[in-house]
Amino acid sequence: MSKSDPIKIILADDHPIVREGIRARLSTQPNMKIVAEAQNGREAIKCVQEFAPAIVLMDINMPDMNGLEATKVIVQNAPKTKVLVLSMHQDREYVVEIMKSGARGYVLKNSPPAELIRAIELVHAGEAFFSPAISSVLLNEISRTADKPAVANLSDREKEVLRFIASGLSNKEIADKLGVGVRTIETHRERLMRKLDIHSVAGLTKFAIAEGVLKLQ
């Protein structure tokens, strides 16, 4: 597609009056073109396969297949197509799940039309866009998660053992350094893996580096 070509858009929403309103608004934009409409997730997926759009404006609550499931399929099978969610939901669970699905943005249906236009342009350019209220939900989620960092749940001895494991030492070598029995180190290792839900030395090493427990030289 050349720079002069309009942005190809598929509109997926089960409410005809909503589609009509969005279609009327986007029709005033010479750089945008709705190439197909869908009433449910399955139709949206078929439209993506047929028209290869740049953007899918995706509602969440739709019959047959909802927008969340459709987004996951589109992201996996048509990576060049970007999904921009258009919904009324502001609940944390909805927002988090939608972001996990691979959507590139989230616009509330009660947003000003200019916000939707801006969102389409930014997402098409490879950026992300979230309505201010959705951004607040995401920031609160990040803060909530950050309040309980996994490394803070480890004792000083567990951090020490983690650092040695990530350095490549065996259980016996760690036991010798700390002056304890091998079985004690095995217990620490098992507890670390359980607390962190990480079940490989490679995973523990990656975590230790990311959390600053082990400094790269």
VOFI-668623 format. One record per residue (C-alpha): residue number from 1; chain; z, y, x. Coordinates in pm, whole numbers, plus 50000, padded with zeros to 5 digits. Each point is the difference from the previous one (the first is absolute). Last residue first. Layout:
! residues N
@seq: NUM, mol: A, pz: Z, py: Y, px: X
...
END
This chain:
! residues 217
@seq: 217, mol: A, pz: 53446, py: 49172, px: 52961
@seq: 216, mol: A, pz: 50023, py: 49934, px: 49629
@seq: 215, mol: A, pz: 50348, py: 50059, px: 49861
@seq: 214, mol: A, pz: 50160, py: 49720, px: 49799
@seq: 213, mol: A, pz: 50232, py: 50100, px: 49717
@seq: 212, mol: A, pz: 49770, py: 50293, px: 49928
@seq: 211, mol: A, pz: 49937, py: 49895, px: 49642
@seq: 210, mol: A, pz: 49630, py: 49931, px: 50050
@seq: 209, mol: A, pz: 50064, py: 49817, px: 50328
@seq: 208, mol: A, pz: 50271, py: 49777, px: 49853
@seq: 207, mol: A, pz: 49788, py: 49931, px: 49691
@seq: 206, mol: A, pz: 49700, py: 49890, px: 50206
@seq: 205, mol: A, pz: 50223, py: 49778, px: 50212
@seq: 204, mol: A, pz: 50164, py: 49845, px: 49694
@seq: 203, mol: A, pz: 49658, py: 49924, px: 49854
@seq: 202, mol: A, pz: 49879, py: 49841, px: 50322
@seq: 201, mol: A, pz: 50321, py: 49796, px: 50020
@seq: 200, mol: A, pz: 49929, py: 49867, px: 49651
@seq: 199, mol: A, pz: 50180, py: 49989, px: 49667
@seq: 198, mol: A, pz: 50049, py: 50358, px: 49890
@seq: 197, mol: A, pz: 50196, py: 50052, px: 49678
@seq: 196, mol: A, pz: 50206, py: 50260, px: 50184
@seq: 195, mol: A, pz: 50338, py: 49863, px: 49898
@seq: 194, mol: A, pz: 49885, py: 49636, px: 50011
@seq: 193, mol: A, pz: 49824, py: 50030, px: 50333
@seq: 192, mol: A, pz: 50296, py: 50177, px: 50152
@seq: 191, mol: A, pz: 50246, py: 49743, px: 49863
@seq: 190, mol: A, pz: 49797, py: 49714, px: 50146
@seq: 189, mol: A, pz: 49985, py: 50173, px: 50338
@seq: 188, mol: A, pz: 50374, py: 50073, px: 49998
@seq: 187, mol: A, pz: 50075, py: 49636, px: 49918
@seq: 186, mol: A, pz: 49771, py: 49883, px: 50281
@seq: 185, mol: A, pz: 50181, py: 50240, px: 50233
@seq: 184, mol: A, pz: 50334, py: 49847, px: 49905
@seq: 183, mol: A, pz: 49858, py: 49650, px: 50049
@seq: 182, mol: A, pz: 49897, py: 50094, px: 50354
@seq: 181, mol: A, pz: 50360, py: 50077, px: 50086
@seq: 180, mol: A, pz: 50122, py: 50340, px: 50109
@seq: 179, mol: A, pz: 50007, py: 50199, px: 50324
@seq: 178, mol: A, pz: 49760, py: 50268, px: 49880
@seq: 177, mol: A, pz: 49747, py: 49956, px: 50280
@seq: 176, mol: A, pz: 50039, py: 49621, px: 50002
@seq: 175, mol: A, pz: 49956, py: 49979, px: 49622
@seq: 174, mol: A, pz: 49686, py: 50213, px: 50019
@seq: 173, mol: A, pz: 49853, py: 49772, px: 50266
@seq: 172, mol: A, pz: 50093, py: 49694, px: 49796
@seq: 171, mol: A, pz: 49842, py: 50139, px: 49682
@seq: 170, mol: A, pz: 49682, py: 50081, px: 50191
@seq: 169, mol: A, pz: 49912, py: 50350, px: 50117
@seq: 168, mol: A, pz: 49670, py: 50159, px: 49898
@seq: 167, mol: A, pz: 50104, py: 50365, px: 49992
@seq: 166, mol: A, pz: 49989, py: 49986, px: 49619
@seq: 165, mol: A, pz: 50268, py: 49731, px: 50009
@seq: 164, mol: A, pz: 50210, py: 50215, px: 50236
@seq: 163, mol: A, pz: 49972, py: 50306, px: 49775
@seq: 162, mol: A, pz: 50081, py: 49794, px: 49692
@seq: 161, mol: A, pz: 50309, py: 49861, px: 50170
@seq: 160, mol: A, pz: 50120, py: 50352, px: 50073
@seq: 159, mol: A, pz: 49921, py: 50115, px: 49648
@seq: 158, mol: A, pz: 50195, py: 49702, px: 49866
@seq: 157, mol: A, pz: 50293, py: 50090, px: 50226
@seq: 156, mol: A, pz: 50002, py: 50358, px: 49874
@seq: 155, mol: A, pz: 49997, py: 49875, px: 49640
@seq: 154, mol: A, pz: 49682, py: 50021, px: 49798
@seq: 153, mol: A, pz: 49971, py: 50171, px: 49660
@seq: 152, mol: A, pz: 49897, py: 50326, px: 50164
@seq: 151, mol: A, pz: 49688, py: 49825, px: 50134
@seq: 150, mol: A, pz: 49879, py: 49937, px: 49646
@seq: 149, mol: A, pz: 49992, py: 50368, px: 49915
@seq: 148, mol: A, pz: 50189, py: 50074, px: 49677
@seq: 147, mol: A, pz: 49963, py: 50371, px: 49930
@seq: 146, mol: A, pz: 49639, py: 49974, px: 50117
@seq: 145, mol: A, pz: 49909, py: 49799, px: 49692
@seq: 144, mol: A, pz: 50140, py: 50262, px: 49765
@seq: 143, mol: A, pz: 49839, py: 50278, px: 50202
@seq: 142, mol: A, pz: 49660, py: 49830, px: 49985
@seq: 141, mol: A, pz: 50041, py: 49942, px: 49627
@seq: 140, mol: A, pz: 50103, py: 50362, px: 49947
@seq: 139, mol: A, pz: 49690, py: 50113, px: 50189
@seq: 138, mol: A, pz: 49781, py: 49774, px: 49785
@seq: 137, mol: A, pz: 50152, py: 50132, px: 49675
@seq: 136, mol: A, pz: 49959, py: 50358, px: 50120
@seq: 135, mol: A, pz: 49635, py: 49936, px: 50089
@seq: 134, mol: A, pz: 49951, py: 49865, px: 49647
@seq: 133, mol: A, pz: 50134, py: 50323, px: 49850
@seq: 132, mol: A, pz: 49776, py: 50206, px: 50228
@seq: 131, mol: A, pz: 49686, py: 49805, px: 49899
@seq: 130, mol: A, pz: 49895, py: 49771, px: 50281
@seq: 129, mol: A, pz: 49691, py: 50013, px: 50219
@seq: 128, mol: A, pz: 49890, py: 49790, px: 50295
@seq: 127, mol: A, pz: 49730, py: 50079, px: 50255
@seq: 126, mol: A, pz: 49670, py: 49831, px: 50071
@seq: 125, mol: A, pz: 49767, py: 50278, px: 49889
@seq: 124, mol: A, pz: 49953, py: 49826, px: 49663
@seq: 123, mol: A, pz: 50377, py: 50009, px: 49956
@seq: 122, mol: A, pz: 50001, py: 50374, px: 50068
@seq: 121, mol: A, pz: 49713, py: 50083, px: 49767
@seq: 120, mol: A, pz: 50130, py: 49783, px: 49717
@seq: 119, mol: A, pz: 50349, py: 50150, px: 50031
@seq: 118, mol: A, pz: 49865, py: 50356, px: 49996
@seq: 117, mol: A, pz: 49809, py: 49934, px: 49680
@seq: 116, mol: A, pz: 50308, py: 49838, px: 49845
@seq: 115, mol: A, pz: 50212, py: 50299, px: 50097
@seq: 114, mol: A, pz: 49747, py: 50242, px: 49852
@seq: 113, mol: A, pz: 50033, py: 49818, px: 49668
@seq: 112, mol: A, pz: 50370, py: 50097, px: 49986
@seq: 111, mol: A, pz: 50234, py: 49698, px: 50009
@seq: 110, mol: A, pz: 50114, py: 49834, px: 49677
@seq: 109, mol: A, pz: 49821, py: 49679, px: 50090
@seq: 108, mol: A, pz: 50198, py: 49968, px: 50320
@seq: 107, mol: A, pz: 49791, py: 49951, px: 50314
@seq: 106, mol: A, pz: 50068, py: 49720, px: 50247
@seq: 105, mol: A, pz: 49811, py: 49944, px: 50323
@seq: 104, mol: A, pz: 49850, py: 49752, px: 50240
@seq: 103, mol: A, pz: 50081, py: 49686, px: 49799
@seq: 102, mol: A, pz: 50074, py: 49698, px: 50219
@seq: 101, mol: A, pz: 50210, py: 49788, px: 49765
@seq: 100, mol: A, pz: 50316, py: 50094, px: 50190
@seq: 99, mol: A, pz: 49957, py: 50358, px: 49881
@seq: 98, mol: A, pz: 49980, py: 49880, px: 49641
@seq: 97, mol: A, pz: 50310, py: 49788, px: 50042
@seq: 96, mol: A, pz: 50199, py: 50293, px: 50141
@seq: 95, mol: A, pz: 49890, py: 50239, px: 49724
@seq: 94, mol: A, pz: 50070, py: 49755, px: 49719
@seq: 93, mol: A, pz: 50346, py: 49909, px: 50131
@seq: 92, mol: A, pz: 50089, py: 50366, px: 50059
@seq: 91, mol: A, pz: 49916, py: 50100, px: 49643
@seq: 90, mol: A, pz: 49746, py: 50283, px: 49973
@seq: 89, mol: A, pz: 49754, py: 49838, px: 49759
@seq: 88, mol: A, pz: 49744, py: 50225, px: 49830
@seq: 87, mol: A, pz: 49698, py: 49858, px: 50183
@seq: 86, mol: A, pz: 49689, py: 50076, px: 50203
@seq: 85, mol: A, pz: 49989, py: 49780, px: 50308
@seq: 84, mol: A, pz: 49740, py: 50080, px: 50263
@seq: 83, mol: A, pz: 49837, py: 49687, px: 50139
@seq: 82, mol: A, pz: 49769, py: 50023, px: 50300
@seq: 81, mol: A, pz: 49681, py: 49796, px: 50022
@seq: 80, mol: A, pz: 49894, py: 49915, px: 50356
@seq: 79, mol: A, pz: 50249, py: 49710, px: 50005
@seq: 78, mol: A, pz: 49819, py: 49818, px: 49716
@seq: 77, mol: A, pz: 50147, py: 49649, px: 49982
@seq: 76, mol: A, pz: 50362, py: 50054, px: 50104
@seq: 75, mol: A, pz: 50048, py: 50355, px: 49870
@seq: 74, mol: A, pz: 49813, py: 49909, px: 49680
@seq: 73, mol: A, pz: 50213, py: 49693, px: 49934
@seq: 72, mol: A, pz: 50329, py: 50183, px: 50062
@seq: 71, mol: A, pz: 49887, py: 50290, px: 49782
@seq: 70, mol: A, pz: 49915, py: 49766, px: 49713
@seq: 69, mol: A, pz: 50350, py: 49855, px: 50009
@seq: 68, mol: A, pz: 50158, py: 50346, px: 49980
@seq: 67, mol: A, pz: 49752, py: 50125, px: 49743
@seq: 66, mol: A, pz: 50090, py: 49737, px: 49743
@seq: 65, mol: A, pz: 49786, py: 49701, px: 49912
@seq: 64, mol: A, pz: 49927, py: 49899, px: 49638
@seq: 63, mol: A, pz: 50136, py: 50326, px: 49859
@seq: 62, mol: A, pz: 50064, py: 50323, px: 50195
@seq: 61, mol: A, pz: 50320, py: 50166, px: 50119
@seq: 60, mol: A, pz: 49923, py: 50119, px: 50354
@seq: 59, mol: A, pz: 49713, py: 50249, px: 49973
@seq: 58, mol: A, pz: 49760, py: 50002, px: 50292
@seq: 57, mol: A, pz: 49762, py: 50274, px: 50113
@seq: 56, mol: A, pz: 49778, py: 49791, px: 50227
@seq: 55, mol: A, pz: 49841, py: 50185, px: 50290
@seq: 54, mol: A, pz: 49705, py: 49951, px: 50238
@seq: 53, mol: A, pz: 49815, py: 49783, px: 49752
@seq: 52, mol: A, pz: 49828, py: 49669, px: 50079
@seq: 51, mol: A, pz: 49808, py: 49999, px: 49666
@seq: 50, mol: A, pz: 49983, py: 49632, px: 49905
@seq: 49, mol: A, pz: 50301, py: 49852, px: 50182
@seq: 48, mol: A, pz: 50211, py: 50303, px: 49915
@seq: 47, mol: A, pz: 49896, py: 49974, px: 49637
@seq: 46, mol: A, pz: 50102, py: 49635, px: 49991
@seq: 45, mol: A, pz: 50344, py: 50086, px: 50142
@seq: 44, mol: A, pz: 50047, py: 50278, px: 49746
@seq: 43, mol: A, pz: 49899, py: 49769, px: 49716
@seq: 42, mol: A, pz: 50269, py: 49756, px: 50107
@seq: 41, mol: A, pz: 50259, py: 50277, px: 50021
@seq: 40, mol: A, pz: 49946, py: 50132, px: 49651
@seq: 39, mol: A, pz: 49797, py: 50249, px: 49797
@seq: 38, mol: A, pz: 49743, py: 50080, px: 50268
@seq: 37, mol: A, pz: 49767, py: 50294, px: 50057
@seq: 36, mol: A, pz: 49695, py: 50034, px: 50224
@seq: 35, mol: A, pz: 49811, py: 50240, px: 50228
@seq: 34, mol: A, pz: 50234, py: 50298, px: 49967
@seq: 33, mol: A, pz: 49846, py: 50263, px: 50230
@seq: 32, mol: A, pz: 50163, py: 50250, px: 50233
@seq: 31, mol: A, pz: 49862, py: 50268, px: 50235
@seq: 30, mol: A, pz: 49853, py: 50210, px: 49717
@seq: 29, mol: A, pz: 50345, py: 50027, px: 49836
@seq: 28, mol: A, pz: 49977, py: 50117, px: 49638
@seq: 27, mol: A, pz: 49945, py: 49641, px: 49885
@seq: 26, mol: A, pz: 50340, py: 49921, px: 50147
@seq: 25, mol: A, pz: 50179, py: 50181, px: 49718
@seq: 24, mol: A, pz: 49793, py: 49849, px: 49719
@seq: 23, mol: A, pz: 50037, py: 49650, px: 50144
@seq: 22, mol: A, pz: 50376, py: 50048, px: 50032
@seq: 21, mol: A, pz: 50030, py: 50103, px: 49636
@seq: 20, mol: A, pz: 49770, py: 49724, px: 49875
@seq: 19, mol: A, pz: 50185, py: 49737, px: 50202
@seq: 18, mol: A, pz: 50330, py: 50113, px: 49849
@seq: 17, mol: A, pz: 49855, py: 49994, px: 49648
@seq: 16, mol: A, pz: 49859, py: 49653, px: 50057
@seq: 15, mol: A, pz: 50345, py: 49858, px: 50095
@seq: 14, mol: A, pz: 49973, py: 49675, px: 50200
@seq: 13, mol: A, pz: 49961, py: 50175, px: 50333
@seq: 12, mol: A, pz: 49784, py: 49918, px: 50303
@seq: 11, mol: A, pz: 49769, py: 50281, px: 50116
@seq: 10, mol: A, pz: 49756, py: 49904, px: 50273
@seq: 9, mol: A, pz: 49898, py: 50276, px: 50238
@seq: 8, mol: A, pz: 49703, py: 50061, px: 50229
@seq: 7, mol: A, pz: 50058, py: 50312, px: 50211
@seq: 6, mol: A, pz: 49685, py: 50210, px: 49974
@seq: 5, mol: A, pz: 49731, py: 49976, px: 50270
@seq: 4, mol: A, pz: 49962, py: 50306, px: 50222
@seq: 3, mol: A, pz: 50206, py: 49855, px: 50284
@seq: 2, mol: A, pz: 49770, py: 49700, px: 50012
@seq: 1, mol: A, pz: 50095, py: 49658, px: 49860
END
